[in-house]
Amino acid sequence: MAAPTYLHSTALTHTLLPFLRPLSRRAGSFTPSSRGHKLAVRPVLAQARRSSSPVAKVEQVASPSDLLFKGPLEIIKYPDPILRAKNKRVASFDENLKRLVDEMFDIMYITDGMGLSAPQVGINVQLMVFNPAGERGTGEEIVLVNPQIKRYSRKIVPFEEGCLSFPNIYADVKRPDSLKVDAQDVKGARFEMNLTGLVARVFQHEYDHLQGVLFFDRMGDEVLETIRAQLQALEKEYEKRTGLESPEKIEAREIRKKAVGFGKS
């Protein structure tokens, strides 16, 4: 991983990012803090930590075959069940993982994204990549393996989000403005990150994917109504393409368990 950089609001607000609509198109929405969006990284000693819970969470571990893939990768679109499947913890930090990371960055840039999770390319493991600048050769490429949210702020901020798995669909999502993250890099080394503003939002969006949570799960009924027809169109497109019934339908939202809290599934 490259040396940590500090990403200031002046650079971010002039970047056109499909993950989030350009700020110039959404006057009066989320305004970056005058302190800028800091992305600070510090290493963490690789030692076991005891769970504060009496019953530790049991996670499935990915086998080497779970990380095998054939390029080029393609973006998985809603309502493909891959987006809701459990994502396994990565334990093999080998050349295949590095190759997967490189391929994910490639498709992220090709599709004009600034963040991408492994399940969005059909691989159900706990891996995400992002570059807050949204362009190859600028900003900093960040790889997060097995990420966990350690702490998040009480300040909740609404902002209009989009998602590569939901082409051309945008709506407001409320999320904490800052948080502290623990993760591993592509070599397996543990580190912590303190994220604020736009960078924190990008992380949370991708982290939700690793929990099987989609961005419309965090929308209120009034906001969801503005994109209902577009979600239904994606469901019909899936049925036409696969010949199968859509695995989920937005009409059934009222009986579906909503996302609980922030950074939880």
N, C-alpha and C positions, 0 to 999 in steps of 0.2 A: 504494500500500500504506500502511496506517495505521502510525503509529509503533509500534515493537516494544514488546511487553509481556512481563512475566515471569509465567508461570503456575505457581502454587504448588500443592503436593499437596493442601492442604485444599480448594481449589476443585474440582480434578479428581476427587477421590474421592467427592464428593457429586453428581456428574453422572451420570445414567443414559444410557449410551452403547451402542447396539446393535453398534457396531463391535467393542467389547470388552464382555463382560458386566459389569454393575455390580459393583464390587469387593465390595459387601456380600453378593453371592451366592457369592463365591469366597474365603472367609476363608482366610488362610494362603498365598495365591498372591502374585503380584508386589506388593511393598510399595514405594511411592514413597520416594525418597531424602529424608532430612530437609532437604536443601538445596533441595528442590522441583524442578519440571520447568521448566528455563529454555529459553526460545525467544528466542535473541538473533540479531539480524540486523545485518549491516554490508555496505555497498556494496563492490563489486569493480570496479576499473577495467576497462572494456570493451576488452581487448587480447587479441590472439591468444596462445595458449600452445602451445609446442612439446610434442609427445608424447615421453615418456621411452622409449616403445617404438620399435624400429626400423621397425615397420610400423603406421601410424596406422589406427585403426578407421574404416571407411567407413560412414557412416550415411545412410539415405535421408532426404531433406528433403520435408516435406509441402508440397503445392501449395495454393493458396487453395481449390480444390475439395475437398480432403481435410478441410477444416474446415467445409464447408457442412453444415447439418443442418436438419431440420424438427422443431419442438417439438410436443408436449412430449416430452422425453427419457424413455427407459425403461431400467431396470436390466437389463443382460444377465446371464443366469444360466448357470452351469456346466451342461453341457459345451459351450456355444456356442463354435465355433472362433475367434470374434472375440477371446476372452480369451487365446488363444495366438498370435495374429498379431503380426507385427513392428509396432512403433510408430514412426512417422516423427518426425524432429526438426522442431520448429516454427520457421519462419523469418519468417512474416508476423504482425506484432504490430499488428493492425488492429481495427476495430470488430467484425468477426465473431468474433474471438478473445474479445473482451470479452463479447460476447453469449453465447458458449458458456460462458464462466466463470460468468456470472450464472445461466444455466440449470442448470449443474452444481451450484451452491450450492443452488438451489431444490429440485432433486430430492433432494439430500443431506439437506436438512432435512426434507422431506416424508416420506422413508423412515427418519427418525430415525438417520441416520448422522453420523459426525464426520469422515469422509474419503472421497474419491471420485476415481477415476482416469478419464481419458477413454475408454479401451477398455471400461470398465464401462458406458458409455452408447453403445457402438457406434462410437466414433470413435478410430481407431488412430493417435494422436499422443502425444507425450511431454508430457503435461499432467496435473497433479493439483491438487485443492483440498482444504483441510481447515480445520476450526475445532476446536481441542482442547476447547472448552467444549460443543460439540455442539448449541448453540441459537442461532438467529438473534438478533442484538442483544446477545449476550454474548460474551466472549472476543475472539479476533482471527481474521479470515478471512485465510488464507494461500493465495496462488496460486504454484505452482512450475511453471515451464516449462523443459523440457530439464534436469531435475535430475540431478546426479551426486554420488555419495558420494566424498568426498575422503579420509576417515579414519573408522575406527570403533574402539570400545574392545574390549579383550580380554575384558571382563566380559560373560558371556552369561547372560541371564535368561529363564526360562520364564514364560509367562503365557497364559491362556485367551483366544483370539481368535475373532472371528466375521467374517463378510464379507457385504455386501449381495448379492453374486452367489451366495451359498450360504445361503439363508434358513433361520434357526433352527438352524444348525449351528455348534457351538463345540468347540474342542479346543485343547490346549496347543501353543504354538509357541515355540521358543527363538530369541532374537535378541540382538544386542549392545545394551548398555544405553545407549550414547551414540555419537554420530557427528557429523561435520562435513560439511555439504552445500553444494554450489555450484549455483546455479540462476539463472534469469532471471524477472523479474516480468512482468505482463501488458503492460507497455510495452516490454519487451526489455532492461531494465536488469539487469546482473548483480549478484548479492549472495551472501553466505555466511551460513549459519546453523549454530549449535552447538545440537544437540538432545540432551536426556537423558530417561530414563525413559519415561513414557507417550507423550509427544510424539514421541520417537525411534521408538517402536514403530509408531505410526500412520503416520509417514513411510515406514518400511521396508515396511510392508504395501502401501501404495499404490505405492511404487517397484517392488516386485516385479511388480505388475500391468503396469507399463510395460516390464518385461523378459519378459512372457509367463509369469511364474512365479506359481502359485497357492498359497495358504497351506498346503494339504495336502501340497504338494511338500516342505515343510520339516518334516514330521512323521515321527517314527520309526514303524516298523511297529506297535508296540504301541499307540501313540496313534491311528494311522490306523484300526486295527481298531475303535475305539470309534465311528467315524462312517462306516464302510464302507457299511452298509445305507442310510444317508441319501444318500450320494453315488450309490449305485446307483439310488435312487428318483428322483434328479434326472436321471440318464441316461435312465431309462425315460420320465420326463415329457417330456424333449426329443424322444425318438423318437415319442411319441404326438402331440405338438404339431406337429412338422415333417413326420412321415412318413418321416424319414431315420434311418439308423443313427447311433448316437451316435459322434461323431468321436474320442472317447477313452473308455476304460472302466477303472475302478479295478482290475479283475482283471489288467490288463496293466501294472500299476505296476512289477513286477519287471523288465520289459524296457525301461522308460522311464528315460531319463537323469535322475537326481535333480538338483535345484538345486545349483549349485556355489558354495560360500562364501556370503558375505553381500553383498548388493548386486550380485551377478553373475548372469548367465544362462548 
